[in-house]
Amino acid sequence: MKDSVEPYVTDDGRLIGDVMLDLRNITLRFGGVEAIKDISFDIREGEIRAIIGPNGGGKSSMLNIISGFYKPQEGEVWFDGVERPPMRPYKVARQGIARTFQNIALFEGMSVLDNVMTGRLNHMKAGMFSQAMWLGKAEREEVENREVVERVIDFLEIQKIRKTPVGRLPYGLKKRVELARALAAEPRLLLLDEPMAGMNVEEKEDMSRFILDVNDEFGTTIALIEHDMGVVMDLSDRVVVMDYGRKIGDGTPDEVRNNQDVIDAYLGVAHD
């Protein structure tokens, strides 16, 4: 059953609701290496939840567990109050979970519009024959899906490049297109794996604004991995900190900022 927690309204007027995703005692091993060691934390509806930590801390592995790419050897994943059995990523996507990747995973030879349209695949129900012949249901689906995609393109201010092949775009715009593709799926939970990696200051400011707007205007719950501590502290409602596969901190940005274990991990203090 879903954990009982008290919803609250943030200072900027956003509602943080019940637990949406609950990770319980997660352990992930690759051979004899424990990438994640008995970690538990939750993500609540409407919040921006950051997952931070030094390189190799297990952050991306945790996102891969949430999105179905990895199956933990121990622990439970609960979604909407129900324990989720192991399932393939496409089934996880159908639950309303979408993600971006640390390394951009777009179709370089396709246009921005076509790349974003691929985010609608789980919403396409017409059979192959109907699609090939452009019959009733397929035509209606195409129109409906195109409307969603065009709204996302307008929202992320990439109208001018909508017909441009992705391979011709600079890095920062590719990151925005990948965000657009994830948003086109209309997710309830959006997983962002280092959405600002490699960006300059102006690009980071733009991406930060879009992330806040996605959360505020679409009501999308967001979990993000990010190394820029200034961005994390400005964007996040709560932060979980991972180091060498263990959880060393969890709380509000102020609580995490003043956690000595977190300070030590980021300052490079030697581990026993």
C-alpha positions in Angstrom: 0.0 0.0 0.0 1.1 3.6 -0.5 2.9 5.2 2.4 0.9 7.7 4.3 2.6 11.1 4.2 1.3 14.6 4.6 1.1 16.6 1.4 2.4 20.1 1.6 2.7 23.3 -0.5 6.1 24.6 -1.3 7.1 28.3 -0.9 6.5 28.8 -4.6 3.0 27.3 -4.5 3.6 23.7 -5.8 1.8 20.8 -4.2 4.0 17.9 -3.0 1.8 14.8 -2.6 2.0 11.2 -1.6 4.8 8.8 -2.4 4.9 7.9 -6.1 8.0 5.7 -6.2 9.4 3.9 -3.2 12.8 2.1 -3.5 13.3 -0.3 -0.6 16.6 -1.8 0.4 17.9 -1.9 -3.2 21.2 -3.9 -3.8 22.7 -4.3 -7.3 25.7 -6.4 -8.1 27.8 -6.8 -11.2 29.7 -10.0 -10.5 31.4 -9.5 -7.2 31.1 -5.7 -7.3 28.2 -4.1 -5.4 27.2 -1.0 -7.4 24.3 -0.2 -5.0 24.3 -1.4 -1.4 21.0 -1.6 0.5 19.6 1.8 -0.4 16.1 3.1 0.3 14.5 6.4 -0.6 11.3 7.6 -2.1 10.0 10.1 -4.7 6.9 12.1 -3.9 4.3 13.3 -6.4 5.1 16.8 -7.7 8.6 17.2 -6.3 12.0 17.6 -7.9 14.2 15.0 -6.3 17.9 15.2 -6.9 20.3 12.2 -6.8 23.9 13.4 -6.3 27.3 12.0 -5.5 30.8 11.6 -6.8 31.4 9.7 -10.0 31.0 5.9 -9.6 28.5 6.4 -6.8 25.8 4.3 -8.4 23.5 7.1 -9.4 22.9 6.1 -13.1 22.6 2.5 -12.0 19.7 3.6 -9.7 18.0 5.3 -12.6 18.5 2.1 -14.7 16.7 0.2 -12.0 13.8 2.6 -11.9 13.5 2.6 -15.7 13.7 -1.2 -16.0 17.2 -1.6 -17.6 18.6 -3.3 -14.5 17.1 -5.8 -12.1 18.4 -5.5 -8.5 19.4 -8.7 -6.8 17.8 -7.5 -3.6 15.1 -5.0 -2.6 11.7 -3.9 -3.9 10.5 -1.2 -6.2 7.0 0.2 -5.4 5.1 2.4 -7.7 1.7 4.0 -6.8 1.5 1.8 -3.7 2.0 -1.5 -5.6 5.1 -3.6 -5.6 6.4 -3.6 -9.2 7.6 -6.9 -10.5 10.7 -7.0 -12.8 9.6 -5.6 -16.2 11.2 -4.4 -19.4 11.8 -0.7 -20.1 8.9 -0.4 -22.5 6.5 -1.6 -19.9 8.0 0.8 -17.3 7.4 3.5 -19.9 3.8 2.5 -20.2 3.5 3.1 -16.4 4.3 6.8 -17.1 8.0 6.9 -16.5 10.3 8.5 -19.1 14.0 9.4 -19.1 16.9 11.1 -20.7 20.4 9.6 -20.9 23.8 10.8 -19.7 25.1 10.2 -23.2 22.7 11.7 -25.8 20.7 8.9 -27.4 19.0 10.6 -30.4 18.7 9.6 -34.1 21.3 11.9 -35.6 20.0 11.6 -39.2 16.4 12.4 -38.3 14.9 15.8 -37.9 14.1 17.3 -34.5 10.4 16.8 -35.1 10.8 13.1 -36.0 13.0 12.5 -33.0 10.5 14.0 -30.7 7.7 12.0 -32.4 9.4 8.8 -31.3 8.5 9.7 -27.8 4.9 9.0 -28.7 5.4 5.3 -29.6 3.7 4.0 -26.5 0.6 6.1 -27.4 0.2 4.6 -30.9 -2.4 1.9 -30.9 -3.3 1.5 -34.5 -2.1 -1.7 -36.2 0.6 -1.8 -38.9 -1.9 -2.2 -41.7 -3.9 0.9 -40.6 -0.7 2.9 -40.4 0.5 1.8 -43.7 -2.8 2.5 -45.4 -3.4 5.7 -43.4 -6.8 4.5 -42.3 -9.2 6.0 -39.8 -7.6 5.2 -36.4 -4.1 5.7 -37.6 -4.9 9.1 -39.1 -6.6 10.2 -35.9 -3.6 9.0 -33.8 -1.1 10.8 -36.1 -3.0 14.1 -35.7 -3.3 13.7 -31.9 0.3 12.7 -31.5 1.5 15.5 -33.7 -0.5 18.0 -31.6 1.2 16.9 -28.4 4.7 17.0 -30.1 4.1 20.5 -31.4 3.1 21.7 -28.0 6.3 20.3 -26.5 8.4 21.9 -29.3 6.8 25.3 -28.6 7.2 24.8 -24.9 10.9 24.2 -25.2 11.4 27.0 -27.8 12.8 24.8 -30.5 10.4 25.7 -33.3 13.1 27.2 -35.5 15.0 23.9 -35.6 12.1 21.5 -35.8 13.0 20.3 -39.4 16.8 20.4 -38.8 18.6 17.0 -38.6 19.7 16.5 -35.1 23.3 15.7 -36.2 23.7 19.3 -37.2 22.8 20.8 -33.8 25.2 22.0 -31.1 25.4 20.0 -27.9 23.2 22.1 -25.8 20.3 22.0 -28.3 20.6 18.2 -28.6 20.1 18.0 -24.8 17.0 20.1 -25.2 15.7 17.8 -28.0 16.2 14.8 -25.8 14.2 16.4 -23.1 11.5 17.1 -25.6 11.4 13.5 -26.7 10.9 12.4 -23.1 8.2 15.0 -22.5 6.4 13.9 -25.6 5.6 10.7 -23.7 3.6 12.7 -21.2 5.3 11.1 -18.2 4.2 11.3 -14.6 7.8 10.7 -13.5 10.6 12.1 -15.6 14.2 10.8 -15.0 17.0 13.2 -16.1 20.5 11.7 -16.1 22.9 14.7 -16.0 20.7 17.0 -18.2 23.3 19.8 -17.9 26.6 17.9 -18.4 28.9 19.7 -20.8 26.8 22.9 -21.0 28.0 26.4 -20.6 26.5 28.8 -18.1 23.8 30.2 -20.4 22.7 26.7 -21.5 22.5 25.6 -17.9 20.3 28.6 -17.0 18.0 27.7 -19.9 17.8 24.0 -18.9 17.1 24.9 -15.3 14.3 27.2 -16.3 12.8 24.4 -18.5 13.0 21.8 -15.7 11.2 24.1 -13.3 8.6 24.9 -15.9 8.0 21.2 -16.7 7.5 20.6 -13.0 5.3 23.6 -12.4 3.2 23.8 -15.6 2.9 20.1 -16.5 2.9 18.9 -12.9 5.5 16.3 -13.8 7.5 14.7 -11.0 11.2 14.9 -11.7 14.2 12.9 -10.5 17.5 14.2 -11.7 21.2 13.3 -11.5 23.4 16.4 -11.6 26.9 17.4 -10.5 26.5 21.1 -10.4 25.8 21.7 -6.8 24.5 25.2 -7.3 21.9 23.9 -9.8 20.9 21.0 -7.5 20.4 23.3 -4.5 18.4 25.8 -6.5 16.1 23.3 -8.2 15.5 20.5 -5.7 12.9 19.9 -3.0 14.9 17.0 -1.6 18.3 15.5 -2.3 19.6 11.9 -1.8 23.4 11.5 -1.8 25.1 8.3 -3.0 28.8 7.5 -2.5 30.4 4.2 -3.5 27.0 2.6 -3.8 25.8 3.7 -0.3 23.4 6.4 0.8 25.2 8.9 2.9 22.6 11.7 3.0 18.9 12.4 2.4 16.9 15.5 3.1 16.3 19.1 2.0 19.0 21.0 0.2 19.9 22.8 3.5 20.1 19.5 5.4 22.3 17.9 2.8 24.5 21.0 2.5 25.4 20.8 6.2 25.8 17.0 6.3 29.5 16.3 7.2 29.5 12.9 5.3 28.4 14.7 2.2 30.9 17.4 2.6 33.7 14.8 3.1 32.6 12.9 0.0 32.6 16.0 -2.3 35.9 17.2 -0.8 37.6 13.9 -1.7 38.3 12.8 1.8 39.9 9.3 1.9 37.6 6.4 2.5 38.5 3.6 4.9 
